[in-house]
Amino acid sequence: MGNTERPNMVQIIPLGGLGEIGKNLTLIRYNHQMIMIDAGMTMPEDEMLGIDIVIPDITFIKENIHQLLGVVITHGHEDHIGALPYIMDDLNSPIYGTRLTIGLINKKIKERKLLTKPRLNVVTPRSNIKLGPFKITFIKVSHSIPDAVALAIETPVGTIVHTGDFKIDFTPVDGQVTDFYTLAALGEKGVLALMADSTNAEKKGYTKSEKIVGKNVEDIFRETQSRIIVASFASNVHRLQQIFDAAKKVGRKVAVIGRSMENMVVVAQQLGYLKVAKGQLMDINAIQKLPKNRVCVITTGSQGEPMSALSRIAVKVHNKFEIVPDDTVMISAMAIPGNEKYIARLIDHLLMLGAKVVYGRALDIHVSGHAGEEDLKLMMSLLKPQYFIPVHGEYRMLMAHKAIAIEMGILEKNIIIAENGNVIALNKTKGGIANRVHSGSIFVDGLGVGDVSNIVLRDRKILSENGMIIVVVPMNKQGKIIRDPDIVSRGFVYVRQSEELMEEIALEINRIIEKIKKDKIKEWSVIKNRIRDELDSFVYQKTQRKPMVVAMIFEV
């Protein structure tokens, strides 16, 4: 990789969030000093069996930890803060974020029981902090969670603006409109580089206001006489506020199901971001005693996640709530790419239980929190950057964002499409990808962080698809095999229906053992490898399948 330093050039080093949705993490570095922006997680892909979440590999940061001055967070979504509990002990740096963002991070710290308590610092929009050569100003933007900010990072060679996740919403639920004045002032002063959210770069027009959802949700509440169950993202506090408001207007009490939803309601209420009328929020057991037309339940599971509250309710394994015929279930979210099949299965189960399911774009009970094409154009026209770096999106989204930038008059040679690990070096006279550093993914499995590798995932895939055969070989202290080995099969074939095949496998193992005896092999590792390799070939020849073959030796 060579020397990654570029004297008198500011460096932008993304370690996550490019070519993917989630695990956002970016470094800004100048002359051996750096700050970190966000530390997010993403959900595992289907083939990552048993993995709970995926976080960025921060090996490069740990190798240069003496350079890290602080961590700055744009907002409280999991794809921007979800990795923090797993990497905080390695960072030991102050963390800066707005009030709700820090409140959510603090909740995570308490749950994770970290060894070192990080220094959490609350900032407000238009305030600024100084970290080494960097002056960072926080700028209010609209998003689907309160307290989202963009960042203006002044460096010795120019200002970098990172939008965070944003949309242009002239009528936000909380009345906190994007700070266009500060953005325009930055543009007038001069912006060296703009890093902007690309999630909805492929979508034409403006993103609709969240207030549209509130009106449509209220209309559905007025027309419905049955119980109402609403599934939404727990982090979308504006959506939760509108559900509580609609329920209050029609005389419904509200209960909340799902750990992340319960946590968000508690934190958002405590910090004043969610206004709930006295007596409106009830326990899930108590609310079920009310008449149907006075019940509203808010739950997690809008993406059909198998272990979410709504999914467990739909398959009748939830211990506190069940669907009854004529219940109305509103899914107030659009499918994240890849989750379509889970949502379809969830809807099927709910319909089979007799529920009416309200979902889909046509009803406008969900709008995105990300900027569409016209929103992105407005951001560029306000900031007028010299360099443009699309971030937060899969490759096609980054390319769509590049096309928008070209249309807005940004020189194509000044638009940088980067990958995780690229080192982007900039100053007022030149800029581009100068080098690369180590990047990648760390798998979190239960309490284990990084102890599951790609090799382990490959083994899990083999086991899930082809099963395993275990061969147990008894040997004496002299290294002599003293009796026929035992064979155990799991997930390969049902033994009673495949007795003939198992007998053939037993004969083949005995043939291999006899050959080992004849060759006078006593080294355990050699015996195990010989059994594994030869039996693997035999089974594939017989079945065209490759179960995992494990040979075990025990001394008797």
KEFIDREN-190989 format. One line per 5 residues: number of its first residue (from 1); for each residue x, y, z of C-alpha. Coordinates in Angstrom, 2 decimals. Example, Ala and Ser with C-alpha at 12.3 -4.5 7.8 and 13.67 -1.06 7.14 Angstrom:
<pts>
1) 12.30,-4.50,7.80 ~ 13.67,-1.06,7.14
</pts>
This chain:
<pts>
1) 0.00,0.00,0.00 ~ 3.00,2.30,0.47 ~ 3.01,5.63,2.27 ~ -0.55,6.93,2.38 ~ 0.35,10.41,3.61
6) 0.11,13.30,1.12 ~ 1.71,16.45,2.66 ~ -0.47,19.58,2.41 ~ -3.34,17.62,0.83 ~ -6.49,16.70,2.71
11) -7.39,13.02,2.48 ~ -10.83,11.43,2.45 ~ -10.66,7.71,3.30 ~ -13.99,5.79,3.21 ~ -13.87,2.47,5.08
16) -17.57,1.69,4.56 ~ -20.68,2.94,2.77 ~ -19.41,2.96,-0.82 ~ -20.76,0.35,-3.24 ~ -23.16,-0.72,-0.49
21) -25.98,0.48,1.73 ~ -24.89,0.67,5.36 ~ -21.75,0.44,7.53 ~ -20.91,4.05,6.79 ~ -17.51,5.15,8.07
26) -15.25,7.85,6.60 ~ -11.95,9.36,7.73 ~ -10.77,12.91,6.99 ~ -6.99,13.22,7.42 ~ -4.49,16.05,7.14
31) -0.76,15.83,7.99 ~ -0.92,12.87,10.42 ~ -4.16,13.95,12.13 ~ -7.63,12.61,11.38 ~ -11.28,12.59,12.39
36) -13.83,9.86,11.85 ~ -17.36,10.44,10.50 ~ -20.00,7.87,11.53 ~ -19.56,4.19,12.40 ~ -22.46,2.18,11.03
41) -23.49,-1.43,10.59 ~ -25.36,-3.32,7.90 ~ -27.48,-6.45,7.92 ~ -25.90,-9.73,6.77 ~ -26.56,-11.12,3.31
46) -28.43,-14.42,2.97 ~ -25.26,-16.49,2.63 ~ -23.81,-15.07,5.88 ~ -25.36,-17.82,7.96 ~ -25.65,-17.11,11.67
51) -24.22,-13.60,11.40 ~ -26.15,-10.93,13.32 ~ -24.66,-7.74,11.85 ~ -21.71,-6.61,9.72 ~ -19.46,-3.69,10.68
56) -16.48,-2.00,8.99 ~ -12.96,-3.36,9.46 ~ -11.08,-0.62,11.35 ~ -7.60,-2.17,11.14 ~ -6.27,0.98,9.46
61) -7.61,3.18,12.28 ~ -6.10,0.92,14.97 ~ -2.73,1.02,13.20 ~ -2.91,4.86,13.23 ~ -4.86,5.33,16.45
66) -2.47,8.08,17.66 ~ -3.72,10.22,14.74 ~ -7.44,9.96,15.65 ~ -8.71,13.20,17.25 ~ -12.41,12.39,17.56
71) -15.55,10.78,16.12 ~ -18.32,12.92,14.62 ~ -21.78,11.42,14.05 ~ -24.31,12.79,11.54 ~ -27.46,11.12,12.96
76) -28.77,8.21,15.00 ~ -29.64,5.56,12.40 ~ -28.09,2.12,12.82 ~ -26.18,2.36,9.53 ~ -24.36,5.35,11.07
81) -24.00,4.41,14.77 ~ -24.53,0.63,14.88 ~ -20.81,-0.27,14.86 ~ -19.88,2.07,17.71 ~ -20.50,-0.34,20.62
86) -18.18,-2.89,18.99 ~ -15.28,-0.54,18.23 ~ -15.39,2.06,21.04 ~ -12.88,0.20,23.21 ~ -10.38,0.33,20.33
91) -10.96,4.03,19.60 ~ -10.86,5.67,23.04 ~ -11.73,8.99,21.37 ~ -14.34,11.67,22.15 ~ -17.64,11.32,20.25
96) -19.67,14.31,19.06 ~ -23.32,14.31,18.00 ~ -26.64,16.06,18.46 ~ -28.82,15.41,21.50 ~ -30.95,12.54,20.21
101) -27.97,10.93,18.48 ~ -25.92,10.94,21.68 ~ -28.96,9.70,23.64 ~ -29.25,6.66,21.34 ~ -25.49,6.00,21.49
106) -25.63,6.19,25.30 ~ -28.44,3.61,25.33 ~ -26.26,1.27,23.27 ~ -23.30,1.74,25.61 ~ -25.42,0.76,28.64
111) -26.72,-2.36,26.87 ~ -23.27,-3.43,25.68 ~ -21.57,-2.84,29.10 ~ -18.35,-1.50,27.59 ~ -15.04,-1.64,29.47
116) -14.26,2.03,28.88 ~ -16.95,4.70,29.01 ~ -16.44,6.96,25.96 ~ -16.53,10.74,26.21 ~ -19.89,11.72,24.70
121) -20.36,15.37,23.71 ~ -23.68,16.95,22.70 ~ -23.53,19.59,19.96 ~ -26.22,21.80,18.44 ~ -26.84,22.89,14.83
126) -24.72,25.91,13.83 ~ -22.28,25.22,16.66 ~ -18.73,24.20,15.83 ~ -15.85,22.28,17.39 ~ -12.10,22.41,16.77
131) -10.15,19.15,16.50 ~ -6.53,19.73,15.52 ~ -6.45,21.29,12.03 ~ -10.20,20.72,11.55 ~ -13.04,23.10,12.40
136) -16.36,21.23,12.15 ~ -19.69,23.06,11.88 ~ -22.97,21.18,12.35 ~ -25.76,22.06,9.89 ~ -29.43,21.11,10.38
141) -30.87,18.87,7.61 ~ -34.19,17.03,7.23 ~ -34.21,13.24,7.42 ~ -36.45,10.47,8.78 ~ -34.99,10.85,12.27
146) -34.76,14.11,14.26 ~ -31.46,15.86,14.93 ~ -29.78,14.88,11.63 ~ -26.94,17.17,10.59 ~ -24.61,17.79,7.68
151) -20.99,18.61,8.46 ~ -18.83,21.46,7.15 ~ -15.22,20.51,7.83 ~ -12.80,23.40,7.39 ~ -9.25,22.19,6.66
156) -6.05,24.12,5.86 ~ -6.61,23.46,2.12 ~ -10.37,24.05,1.90 ~ -13.81,23.11,3.22 ~ -15.32,19.64,2.85
161) -19.09,19.28,3.26 ~ -20.55,15.88,4.19 ~ -24.36,15.96,3.85 ~ -25.04,12.91,5.99 ~ -28.43,11.42,5.06
166) -30.84,14.15,4.00 ~ -33.91,15.16,2.03 ~ -35.41,18.56,1.23 ~ -38.59,18.83,3.32 ~ -40.18,22.30,3.46
171) -42.87,21.10,5.91 ~ -41.09,18.73,8.33 ~ -43.10,17.26,11.20 ~ -40.91,18.91,13.85 ~ -40.78,22.27,12.02
176) -36.98,22.11,11.83 ~ -36.31,23.03,8.18 ~ -32.92,22.36,6.55 ~ -30.52,25.26,7.23 ~ -30.39,26.60,3.67
181) -28.81,29.88,4.86 ~ -25.68,28.19,6.25 ~ -25.38,25.92,3.19 ~ -25.67,28.89,0.81 ~ -23.12,30.87,2.84
186) -20.68,27.98,2.57 ~ -21.22,27.90,-1.19 ~ -20.48,31.62,-1.46 ~ -17.31,31.25,0.59 ~ -16.15,28.24,-1.47
191) -16.43,24.47,-0.98 ~ -13.47,22.29,-1.92 ~ -15.41,18.99,-1.93 ~ -18.97,17.79,-1.41 ~ -19.73,14.28,-0.18
196) -23.46,13.67,-0.67 ~ -26.05,10.95,0.06 ~ -26.71,8.90,-3.11 ~ -29.44,6.52,-1.86 ~ -32.23,7.99,-4.03
201) -30.08,9.39,-6.86 ~ -31.96,7.14,-9.33 ~ -35.35,8.59,-8.32 ~ -36.72,11.51,-10.33 ~ -38.27,14.58,-8.78
206) -38.34,15.68,-5.16 ~ -38.86,13.37,-2.20 ~ -42.31,13.96,-0.69 ~ -42.76,15.60,2.69 ~ -43.30,13.43,5.76
211) -46.46,15.46,6.50 ~ -48.23,13.69,3.59 ~ -47.95,10.44,5.54 ~ -49.55,12.00,8.61 ~ -52.68,13.04,6.72
216) -53.05,9.62,5.05 ~ -52.48,7.75,8.31 ~ -55.13,9.91,10.00 ~ -57.62,9.18,7.18 ~ -57.11,5.43,7.61
221) -57.50,5.75,11.39 ~ -60.82,7.62,10.97 ~ -62.22,5.03,8.54 ~ -61.18,1.95,10.56 ~ -63.27,0.45,13.34
226) -61.09,-2.61,14.06 ~ -57.82,-2.74,15.97 ~ -54.92,-1.05,14.14 ~ -51.39,-2.47,14.15 ~ -48.74,-0.24,12.53
231) -45.29,-1.54,11.56 ~ -42.61,1.09,11.05 ~ -38.87,1.65,11.42 ~ -38.22,2.26,15.11 ~ -35.84,5.10,14.26
236) -38.44,7.09,12.31 ~ -39.49,9.28,15.23 ~ -41.43,11.67,12.96 ~ -43.55,8.72,11.77 ~ -44.11,7.58,15.35
241) -45.21,11.12,16.28 ~ -47.77,11.15,13.47 ~ -49.13,7.75,14.51 ~ -49.51,8.94,18.12 ~ -51.16,12.16,16.88
246) -53.60,10.29,14.60 ~ -54.46,7.83,17.39 ~ -55.16,10.68,19.81 ~ -57.48,12.45,17.36 ~ -59.69,9.37,16.97
251) -59.55,8.32,20.64 ~ -57.19,5.36,20.40 ~ -54.68,4.33,23.05 ~ -51.24,3.15,21.90 ~ -49.04,0.22,22.92
256) -45.56,-0.55,21.63 ~ -44.03,-3.97,20.80 ~ -40.44,-4.79,19.86 ~ -37.26,-4.02,21.81 ~ -35.86,-1.42,19.42
261) -39.25,0.31,19.19 ~ -39.63,0.33,22.98 ~ -36.10,1.75,23.39 ~ -36.69,4.47,20.81 ~ -40.00,5.56,22.36
266) -38.38,5.76,25.81 ~ -35.31,7.73,24.64 ~ -37.26,10.04,22.28 ~ -39.80,10.83,25.01 ~ -37.15,11.47,27.65
271) -35.31,13.90,25.36 ~ -38.49,15.64,24.20 ~ -38.44,14.52,20.55 ~ -41.65,12.49,20.88 ~ -44.71,14.14,22.43
276) -47.16,11.65,23.94 ~ -50.33,12.74,25.75 ~ -50.64,11.69,29.38 ~ -52.27,8.26,29.63 ~ -52.13,7.59,25.90
281) -49.28,5.06,26.04 ~ -50.38,1.77,27.58 ~ -48.94,-1.65,28.36 ~ -49.61,-4.26,25.66 ~ -51.56,-6.48,28.08
286) -53.79,-3.64,29.29 ~ -54.62,-2.25,25.85 ~ -56.08,-5.56,24.68 ~ -58.91,-5.17,27.20 ~ -60.17,-2.02,25.43
291) -62.81,-1.98,22.65 ~ -61.31,-2.69,19.20 ~ -61.84,0.86,17.93 ~ -59.73,2.27,20.76 ~ -56.63,0.10,20.16
296) -53.46,1.01,18.25 ~ -50.28,-1.07,18.45 ~ -46.95,0.12,17.00 ~ -44.48,-2.64,16.25 ~ -41.16,-3.45,14.64
301) -41.01,-5.73,11.61 ~ -41.79,-3.49,8.63 ~ -39.12,-5.36,6.63 ~ -40.46,-8.82,7.50 ~ -37.34,-9.64,9.52
306) -37.87,-13.24,10.76 ~ -37.20,-12.45,14.45 ~ -39.03,-9.10,14.56 ~ -42.15,-8.65,16.66 ~ -44.62,-8.51,13.74
311) -43.13,-11.60,12.07 ~ -43.45,-13.55,15.32 ~ -47.03,-12.31,15.71 ~ -47.80,-13.38,12.11 ~ -46.67,-16.97,12.76
316) -48.38,-17.06,16.18 ~ -45.28,-17.40,18.34 ~ -45.40,-14.00,20.09 ~ -46.11,-14.43,23.79 ~ -48.08,-11.20,24.34
321) -50.11,-10.43,21.23 ~ -51.90,-12.24,18.43 ~ -53.76,-11.21,15.29 ~ -57.53,-11.73,15.25 ~ -59.80,-11.60,12.17
326) -60.59,-8.05,10.94 ~ -57.46,-6.49,12.52 ~ -55.98,-3.81,10.24 ~ -52.20,-4.02,9.80 ~ -50.45,-1.00,8.25
331) -46.91,-1.53,6.94 ~ -45.59,2.03,6.95 ~ -42.29,1.44,5.11 ~ -41.03,0.51,1.67 ~ -38.96,-2.61,1.14
336) -35.22,-2.28,1.49 ~ -33.77,-4.04,-1.60 ~ -33.37,-7.73,-0.78 ~ -36.18,-7.80,1.80 ~ -39.06,-8.14,-0.69
341) -39.50,-11.89,-0.14 ~ -39.61,-11.48,3.66 ~ -42.28,-8.78,3.40 ~ -44.32,-10.83,0.91 ~ -44.21,-13.84,3.26
346) -45.20,-11.63,6.21 ~ -48.21,-10.21,4.32 ~ -49.30,-13.74,3.32 ~ -49.24,-14.91,6.94 ~ -51.19,-11.87,8.13
351) -53.85,-12.33,5.44 ~ -54.20,-16.02,6.34 ~ -54.96,-14.96,9.91 ~ -57.84,-12.82,8.63 ~ -56.19,-9.41,8.91
356) -56.63,-6.57,6.43 ~ -53.13,-5.47,5.35 ~ -52.50,-1.90,4.15 ~ -49.21,-1.42,2.35 ~ -47.63,-0.12,-0.84
361) -46.59,3.16,-2.41 ~ -50.04,4.02,-3.82 ~ -51.48,4.70,-0.35 ~ -48.66,7.13,0.62 ~ -48.28,5.77,4.15
366) -44.51,5.95,3.74 ~ -42.12,8.43,2.18 ~ -38.35,8.17,1.94 ~ -35.95,10.06,4.16 ~ -33.45,10.41,1.32
371) -33.02,13.09,-1.35 ~ -34.40,12.51,-4.85 ~ -32.78,13.90,-8.01 ~ -34.15,17.46,-7.62 ~ -33.19,17.58,-3.92
376) -29.64,16.57,-4.87 ~ -29.51,19.30,-7.53 ~ -30.59,21.89,-4.96 ~ -27.82,20.82,-2.56 ~ -25.21,21.10,-5.33
381) -26.48,24.48,-6.48 ~ -26.26,25.84,-2.92 ~ -22.74,24.54,-2.25 ~ -21.13,24.82,-5.73 ~ -18.27,22.40,-4.88
386) -15.01,22.16,-6.81 ~ -14.87,18.37,-6.30 ~ -17.82,16.01,-5.92 ~ -17.72,12.59,-4.23 ~ -21.01,10.64,-4.18
391) -21.28,8.48,-1.04 ~ -23.81,6.27,0.78 ~ -24.99,4.01,-2.00 ~ -24.46,1.02,-4.24 ~ -22.36,1.53,-7.38
396) -25.32,2.27,-9.70 ~ -26.53,4.94,-7.24 ~ -23.09,6.57,-7.15 ~ -23.04,6.61,-10.96 ~ -26.57,8.09,-11.13
401) -25.41,10.80,-8.71 ~ -22.36,11.45,-10.93 ~ -24.68,12.00,-13.92 ~ -26.66,14.56,-11.90 ~ -23.43,16.38,-10.96
406) -22.36,16.57,-14.61 ~ -25.78,18.00,-15.49 ~ -25.23,20.62,-12.76 ~ -21.99,21.74,-14.40 ~ -19.42,20.03,-12.19
411) -16.43,19.00,-14.30 ~ -16.35,15.25,-14.88 ~ -12.63,15.12,-14.01 ~ -13.54,16.56,-10.60 ~ -16.12,13.86,-9.83
416) -14.55,10.98,-7.90 ~ -16.25,7.57,-7.79 ~ -14.40,5.79,-5.01 ~ -14.43,2.41,-3.30 ~ -14.05,1.51,0.36
421) -10.35,1.73,1.19 ~ -9.48,4.33,-1.46 ~ -7.42,7.32,-0.30 ~ -8.77,10.45,-2.01 ~ -6.20,13.28,-1.85
426) -7.31,16.86,-2.58 ~ -6.20,20.46,-2.63 ~ -7.26,23.48,-4.68 ~ -5.07,22.55,-7.67 ~ -5.44,18.77,-7.95
431) -7.42,15.83,-6.63 ~ -8.05,12.14,-7.17 ~ -7.53,8.64,-5.80 ~ -3.91,8.50,-4.60 ~ -3.63,5.17,-2.81
436) -5.58,2.61,-0.86 ~ -5.61,1.24,2.69 ~ -6.95,-1.93,4.27 ~ -10.76,-2.09,4.41 ~ -13.36,-4.81,4.65
441) -16.07,-6.28,6.85 ~ -16.11,-7.71,10.37 ~ -18.85,-10.20,11.25 ~ -20.65,-9.99,14.58 ~ -22.05,-13.34,15.72
446) -23.66,-13.24,19.16 ~ -21.00,-11.97,21.57 ~ -18.22,-12.70,19.09 ~ -16.82,-9.76,17.11 ~ -14.56,-10.72,14.23
451) -14.08,-14.34,15.33 ~ -16.16,-15.61,12.41 ~ -14.17,-15.49,9.16 ~ -15.08,-16.16,5.54 ~ -13.77,-19.71,6.04
456) -16.28,-20.25,8.87 ~ -19.08,-18.84,6.70 ~ -18.06,-21.19,3.88 ~ -18.24,-24.14,6.28 ~ -21.68,-23.02,7.49
461) -22.85,-22.80,3.88 ~ -21.60,-26.34,3.14 ~ -23.31,-27.65,6.28 ~ -26.59,-25.90,5.44 ~ -26.62,-27.16,1.85
466) -25.01,-30.62,2.03 ~ -24.83,-31.66,5.68 ~ -21.95,-33.57,7.25 ~ -20.50,-37.04,7.84 ~ -18.45,-37.66,10.96
471) -16.10,-40.65,11.07 ~ -14.90,-41.62,14.57 ~ -11.76,-43.81,14.57 ~ -10.68,-45.61,17.83 ~ -6.92,-46.08,18.29
476) -4.74,-47.45,21.08 ~ -1.66,-45.79,22.56 ~ 0.56,-47.58,20.08 ~ -1.26,-45.86,17.20 ~ -3.09,-49.00,16.09
481) -6.71,-48.81,14.85 ~ -8.43,-51.34,17.08 ~ -11.95,-51.63,15.64 ~ -14.24,-50.47,12.85 ~ -14.94,-46.71,12.96
486) -18.33,-45.26,13.87 ~ -20.19,-43.14,11.29 ~ -22.52,-40.28,12.19 ~ -24.49,-38.38,9.52 ~ -26.36,-35.09,9.98
491) -28.21,-33.18,7.25 ~ -26.83,-35.48,4.53 ~ -29.34,-38.31,4.08 ~ -32.04,-39.85,6.25 ~ -30.24,-43.03,7.32
496) -33.27,-45.38,7.39 ~ -34.18,-44.47,3.81 ~ -30.58,-44.69,2.59 ~ -29.30,-47.83,4.32 ~ -27.69,-49.10,1.15
501) -25.71,-45.88,0.63 ~ -24.58,-45.80,4.27 ~ -23.45,-49.42,4.01 ~ -21.39,-48.51,0.93 ~ -19.87,-45.58,2.83
506) -19.01,-47.91,5.75 ~ -17.32,-50.36,3.35 ~ -15.37,-47.51,1.73 ~ -14.18,-46.25,5.14 ~ -13.04,-49.76,6.05
511) -11.17,-49.96,2.72 ~ -9.46,-46.64,3.50 ~ -8.60,-47.86,7.05 ~ -7.11,-51.10,5.70 ~ -4.97,-49.11,3.29
516) -3.80,-46.88,6.17 ~ -2.89,-49.97,8.23 ~ -1.05,-51.49,5.25 ~ 0.95,-48.28,4.78 ~ 1.71,-48.31,8.55
521) 0.60,-44.70,8.99 ~ 0.35,-43.67,12.66 ~ 0.42,-39.87,12.44 ~ -3.07,-38.69,13.46 ~ -3.18,-35.66,11.15
526) -2.22,-37.82,8.13 ~ -4.86,-40.44,8.99 ~ -7.59,-37.78,9.34 ~ -6.64,-36.07,6.07 ~ -6.54,-39.41,4.19
531) -10.02,-40.41,5.46 ~ -11.47,-36.98,4.70 ~ -10.05,-36.64,1.19 ~ -10.81,-40.17,-0.02 ~ -14.29,-40.35,1.50
536) -15.10,-36.89,0.10 ~ -14.30,-38.11,-3.43 ~ -16.24,-41.37,-2.94 ~ -19.40,-39.63,-1.66 ~ -19.34,-37.10,-4.51
541) -18.95,-39.87,-7.07 ~ -21.96,-41.70,-5.58 ~ -24.29,-38.75,-4.88 ~ -22.97,-35.64,-6.71 ~ -23.06,-33.98,-3.28
546) -20.24,-32.68,-1.11 ~ -21.13,-32.96,2.58 ~ -18.52,-31.83,5.07 ~ -16.47,-34.88,6.06 ~ -14.94,-34.73,9.54
551) -12.59,-37.48,10.74 ~ -12.07,-37.76,14.50 ~ -9.61,-40.01,16.35 ~ -9.92,-40.89,20.00 ~ -7.51,-42.90,22.11
556) -8.78,-45.96,23.99
</pts>
